[in-house]
Amino acid sequence: MSSAPAEHHHWNRITEKQGIDFRFKLPHRRFHRKIGDYAAGKFDYEGQPISEAQWNQKVAEWLPSEKDRAFVQSLMKLCVEPGKTASWIAPPPKGINNLPIDYEYVKLGA
């Protein structure tokens, strides 16, 4: 992969300044495709062709496990209280059309 998108450079500068030994990186566009030109092949994180056996050896390292998926699902709690944002979503800086965040955008029936 040649270079990370600009937003990843930003986060990498922040982690570097904080002394955190971690680099954000996106996989190559060929990696784990289910549609399009690369869907029929197996490619590693860098976009290099690999065998089915190589894919099976590394897939658990590259993709979320069922345990990971269950954990994310456990975080996703329904939130319909006016003015509140679900805990798994970052609240917006302002409302739609500059309306307040607690504006009643949806009126729930009685």
C-alpha positions in Angstrom: 0.0 0.0 0.0 1.5 3.3 -1.0 0.2 5.8 1.5 -2.6 6.1 4.1 -5.4 8.5 3.5 -5.0 12.0 5.1 -7.3 11.2 8.0 -5.0 8.3 9.0 -2.0 10.5 8.9 -3.7 12.8 11.4 -4.3 10.0 13.8 -0.9 8.5 13.3 0.6 11.9 14.2 -1.5 12.0 17.4 -0.4 8.5 18.5 3.2 9.3 17.7 3.1 12.6 19.8 1.6 10.6 22.7 4.4 8.0 22.5 2.0 5.3 21.5 3.7 2.6 19.3 0.7 2.1 16.9 0.0 3.0 13.3 -3.5 3.3 11.8 -3.6 1.6 8.4 -6.3 0.6 6.0 -6.2 -2.7 4.1 -5.6 -2.7 0.4 -8.7 -2.4 -1.8 -8.3 -6.0 -2.9 -8.5 -7.3 0.7 -11.7 -9.3 1.6 -13.8 -8.3 -1.3 -17.3 -9.9 -1.8 -18.2 -8.1 -5.0 -16.3 -6.7 -8.0 -13.2 -7.6 -9.8 -11.4 -9.1 -6.8 -14.2 -11.1 -5.2 -13.1 -14.4 -6.7 -9.6 -14.2 -5.4 -7.9 -14.3 -2.0 -5.6 -11.3 -1.1 -3.6 -10.4 2.0 -3.9 -7.2 3.9 -1.4 -5.6 1.5 -3.3 -6.7 -1.6 -1.0 -9.5 -2.6 -2.6 -12.7 -4.1 -2.6 -15.6 -1.6 -3.8 -19.2 -1.6 -7.0 -20.4 0.2 -4.7 -22.1 2.8 -2.8 -18.9 3.5 -6.1 -17.0 3.8 -7.4 -19.6 6.3 -4.2 -19.3 8.4 -4.5 -15.5 8.7 -8.2 -14.7 8.5 -8.7 -14.8 12.3 -5.8 -12.2 12.6 -7.3 -9.9 10.0 -11.1 -10.0 10.6 -13.3 -9.7 13.8 -14.1 -13.0 15.5 -17.6 -14.0 16.6 -16.6 -12.9 20.1 -15.6 -9.5 18.8 -18.9 -9.2 16.9 -20.9 -10.3 20.0 -19.1 -7.6 22.1 -20.0 -4.9 19.6 -23.6 -6.1 19.5 -23.6 -5.9 23.4 -22.7 -2.2 23.1 -25.5 -1.3 20.7 -28.4 -0.5 23.0 -31.6 1.1 21.7 -32.0 4.8 22.5 -35.2 6.6 21.6 -35.2 9.2 24.3 -35.5 12.7 22.8 -32.3 14.7 23.0 -30.2 11.6 23.8 -27.7 9.8 21.5 -27.0 6.0 21.6 -23.8 5.3 23.6 -22.2 3.7 20.5 -22.6 6.8 18.3 -20.8 10.0 18.7 -23.3 12.8 19.3 -23.5 15.4 16.5 -22.0 18.9 17.2 -25.4 20.5 16.2 -28.8 19.5 15.1 -30.2 19.3 11.6 -30.7 22.7 10.0 -29.1 24.2 13.1 -32.0 23.1 15.3 -31.1 22.1 18.9 -29.9 18.6 19.6 -32.9 17.9 21.8 -35.4 19.1 19.1 -38.2 16.5 18.6 -37.4 15.5 15.1 -39.7 12.4 15.2 -43.0 12.5 16.9 -43.8 9.1 18.3 -47.5 8.1 18.1 -49.6 7.6 21.2 
